[in-house]
Amino acid sequence: MWLFLLTEIMFFGGLFFSYLLYRNWYHDAFVVASNQLSIPLGATNTAVLIGSGFFMALGVWAAEVRKRGLLVIFLILTTVLGLVFLGVKYDEYHEKWEKHHIPGAHFDVSEFVNPHAYGLKEEPLAPDMAQKTQVFFFLYFAMTGMHALHMIIGVGLLFWLTWRAHRGDFSSGYVAPIENFGLYWHFVDIVWLFLFPLLYLINRHPGT
Amino acid sequence: MSEHHDPEYHDAANVVNPEHGSHHIVTPVTYSIVFGSLLLGTAITVKAAYVDLGIFNPIVALAIACTKAVIVILFFMHVKYQSKLVKMTVGAGFFTFLVLITMTLTDYISRAWGLW
């Protein structure tokens, strides 16, 4: 399982690296675009995901001490919090859709060229730099989308594991599937622990 | 590791799983402390984002994120209680990743950095 997670580190690492590089190249565009994300929503989701990971960890414990009922409850709580996270993420994506902040032919730079007209306290960007906000949003959707895809796969596996746990598969000493899924779920947590500060937080004070 | 071995829950079926952490069972108390410290870390990083620290804003944010990640890896993912082989595997993964990042960045910043 750990070897699989190492390949995942490399996979997400590639995305993080391109973010690092483009943030340095198009710094002003990344700052303004990043500040359009909602910190309260991002912080709520971080707490929700940490809670989900906490229940998963408790689930591993319940499997190890062979408590079938508790294991099922903890797995369900893990799933519910995972779904809450995805719901909030959907809401954030939907807002981007409405504001035409999804990269492509319908992308709208007006908020970045003329932020004061939209009540934003950002410095206006030159039109060519404003176009580069698309790079930020592309990476935002690529990174959070890949993360969300991992969560959707995880939730699918959770349904299966919950059903098997209910059947009693993991309450007689055979805990490897629960342990390994726990590792996967915590890994996805860790990816978000980095995504949240990098995408939402670090640009509030551009330092220039 | 073996001193935490609890024979009541020992199962031969798990001995073949090298990631089973020598049957060490992390207690819910430990998990709760970890949970609390992760939430605390999140609160601190959000607060810190609103304070103007200049170039240190990203550094502080990443330092907190790394600390949280290490806590998750050590306790939620049980690496603290694992064999040396698993510890080496995890360490090697992050080390290789850092080497790749460093070499790629070295290449980028030694070319036309800032001149596009």
Chai-1 contact restraints between the chains, C-beta under 6 A:
chainA,res_idxA,chainB,res_idxB,connection_type,confidence,min_distance_angstrom,max_distance_angstrom,comment,restraint_id
A,M1,B,E19,contact,1.0,0.0,6.0,A-B,restraint_1
A,W2,B,T89,contact,1.0,0.0,6.0,A-B,restraint_2
A,L6,B,G93,contact,1.0,0.0,6.0,A-B,restraint_3
A,I9,B,G93,contact,1.0,0.0,6.0,A-B,restraint_4
A,I9,B,F97,contact,1.0,0.0,6.0,A-B,restraint_5
A,G13,B,F97,contact,1.0,0.0,6.0,A-B,restraint_6
A,F17,B,I101,contact,1.0,0.0,6.0,A-B,restraint_7
A,A43,B,V46,contact,1.0,0.0,6.0,A-B,restraint_8
A,T46,B,T42,contact,1.0,0.0,6.0,A-B,restraint_9
A,I50,B,L38,contact,1.0,0.0,6.0,A-B,restraint_10
A,G53,B,F76,contact,1.0,0.0,6.0,A-B,restraint_11
A,F54,B,F35,contact,1.0,0.0,6.0,A-B,restraint_12
A,A57,B,Y31,contact,1.0,0.0,6.0,A-B,restraint_13
A,A57,B,F76,contact,1.0,0.0,6.0,A-B,restraint_14
A,L58,B,P28,contact,1.0,0.0,6.0,A-B,restraint_15
A,L58,B,Y31,contact,1.0,0.0,6.0,A-B,restraint_16
A,W61,B,P28,contact,1.0,0.0,6.0,A-B,restraint_17
A,E64,B,Y9,contact,1.0,0.0,6.0,A-B,restraint_18
A,E64,B,I25,contact,1.0,0.0,6.0,A-B,restraint_19
A,G173,B,D11,contact,1.0,0.0,6.0,A-B,restraint_20
A,G173,B,A13,contact,1.0,0.0,6.0,A-B,restraint_21
A,Y174,B,A13,contact,1.0,0.0,6.0,A-B,restraint_22
A,A176,B,N17,contact,1.0,0.0,6.0,A-B,restraint_23
A,L183,B,M77,contact,1.0,0.0,6.0,A-B,restraint_24
A,H186,B,V72,contact,1.0,0.0,6.0,A-B,restraint_25
A,H186,B,F76,contact,1.0,0.0,6.0,A-B,restraint_26
A,H186,B,M77,contact,1.0,0.0,6.0,A-B,restraint_27
A,I190,B,A69,contact,1.0,0.0,6.0,A-B,restraint_28
A,I190,B,V72,contact,1.0,0.0,6.0,A-B,restraint_29
A,L193,B,A65,contact,1.0,0.0,6.0,A-B,restraint_30
A,L193,B,K68,contact,1.0,0.0,6.0,A-B,restraint_31
A,L193,B,A69,contact,1.0,0.0,6.0,A-B,restraint_32
A,F194,B,A65,contact,1.0,0.0,6.0,A-B,restraint_33
A,P197,B,T45,contact,1.0,0.0,6.0,A-B,restraint_34
A,P197,B,A61,contact,1.0,0.0,6.0,A-B,restraint_35
A,P197,B,A65,contact,1.0,0.0,6.0,A-B,restraint_36
A,L201,B,A49,contact,1.0,0.0,6.0,A-B,restraint_37
A,L201,B,A61,contact,1.0,0.0,6.0,A-B,restraint_38
A,I202,B,N57,contact,1.0,0.0,6.0,A-B,restraint_39
A,I202,B,P58,contact,1.0,0.0,6.0,A-B,restraint_40
A,I202,B,A61,contact,1.0,0.0,6.0,A-B,restraint_41
A,R204,B,A49,contact,1.0,0.0,6.0,A-B,restraint_42
A,H205,B,D52,contact,1.0,0.0,6.0,A-B,restraint_43
A,H205,B,N57,contact,1.0,0.0,6.0,A-B,restraint_44
A,G207,B,G54,contact,1.0,0.0,6.0,A-B,restraint_45
A,G207,B,I55,contact,1.0,0.0,6.0,A-B,restraint_46
